[in-house]
Every structure is written in C-alpha cells, then in structure tokens.
Amino acid sequence: MDIGEEKSIHPAGKKQGGERLAYLALAQTYGIKGFGAFSPTYESFTIDKNKAVIKFQNVPNGFTSFGKELSLFEIAGADKKFYPAKAAITGSSITVSAEQVKNPVAVRYAFKDFVIGDLFGNDGLPVSSFRTDDWDN
C-alpha cells in the first residue's frame, strides 16, 4: 500500500519489503516482541447516527496519516452509491462520514486498482485496502 509501484511488479524499494518480512519472521517464528510486525487490519464497524466507526486489529499504539488528510475512504447508504468520505482518526478507530450519506451501511478504504495508502499504524505499517460490503460492484 505504500512501497509498491503502479507500473512494475518489481518495485525498486525492496529493502523496506525485506525488513517487513523479517519483522514478521521474528515475531511469528521466533516469538520476539517489542516492535510492530503486523499491519492494522479491519475488524468490524458500527453505525453512530450518520457516521461509521471502523474498528481494527493490531493497533496497539493508534494510527497516523503522517500529517496528511485521509482521502481514500468512501461510504455508501442502502442505494449502494459510494461517495468520497471524511475520515478522522479516533484513537484506534476511524470515524467515516459524508454529507450525501445520511444512513451509512458500507465503507471502503483504498478500494481501487492502485493507490498509495494514507493510513498507517503508529509503527509505520500501512493499513491494507478493505471493504465492509460484499456487493458485486
């Protein structure tokens, strides 16, 4: 989500990918703790009036966008039309809303063919794209 390249399956930044794989091996295979090895992953969402609150796993220290606006969230109502959403970090959750969606039922993040993610755990590992719906479109 943050170190790939749109036009090449062989990205130039191999060192970061290798380091991330090493962290996973150290954590999963050798049981070493004290560093971030797992990216935050979507767990569930709830609706609070006109907002969706997204909960995640693997967020021990919260989120960061490194000072950028979160611009890759979309939200939809029962009509299944997705609109660009305003998203805000709220501790270890993300709150998502859009003026056009009064009663949200679904949220998507970075759900495109290629994007550079803008949401990370505070350990610097990116949140992968996800969707809360199972619609065909």
C-alpha positions, 0 to 999 in steps of 0.5 A: 500500500505504500512501497509498491509501484503502479507500473512494475511488479518489481518495485525498486524499494525492496529493502523496506519489503525485506525488513517487513518480512523479517519483522514478521519472521521474528515475531511469528517464528521466533516469538520476539516482541517489542516492535510492530510486525503486523499491519492494522487490519479491519475488524468490524464497524458500527453505525453512530447516527450518520457516521461509521466507526471502523474498528481494527486489529493490531493497533496497539499504539493508534494510527497516523496519516503522517500529517496528511488528510485521509482521502481514500475512504468512501461510504455508501447508504442502502442505494449502494452509491459510494461517495468520497468520505471524511475520515478522522482518526479516533484513537484506534478507530476511524470515524467515516462520514459524508454529507450525501450519506445520511444512513451509512451501511458500507465503507471502503478504504483504498478500494481501487486498482492502485493507490498509495495508502494514507493510513498507517499504524503508529509503527509505520505499517500501512493499513491494507485496502478493505471493504465492509460490503460484499456487493458485486460492484 
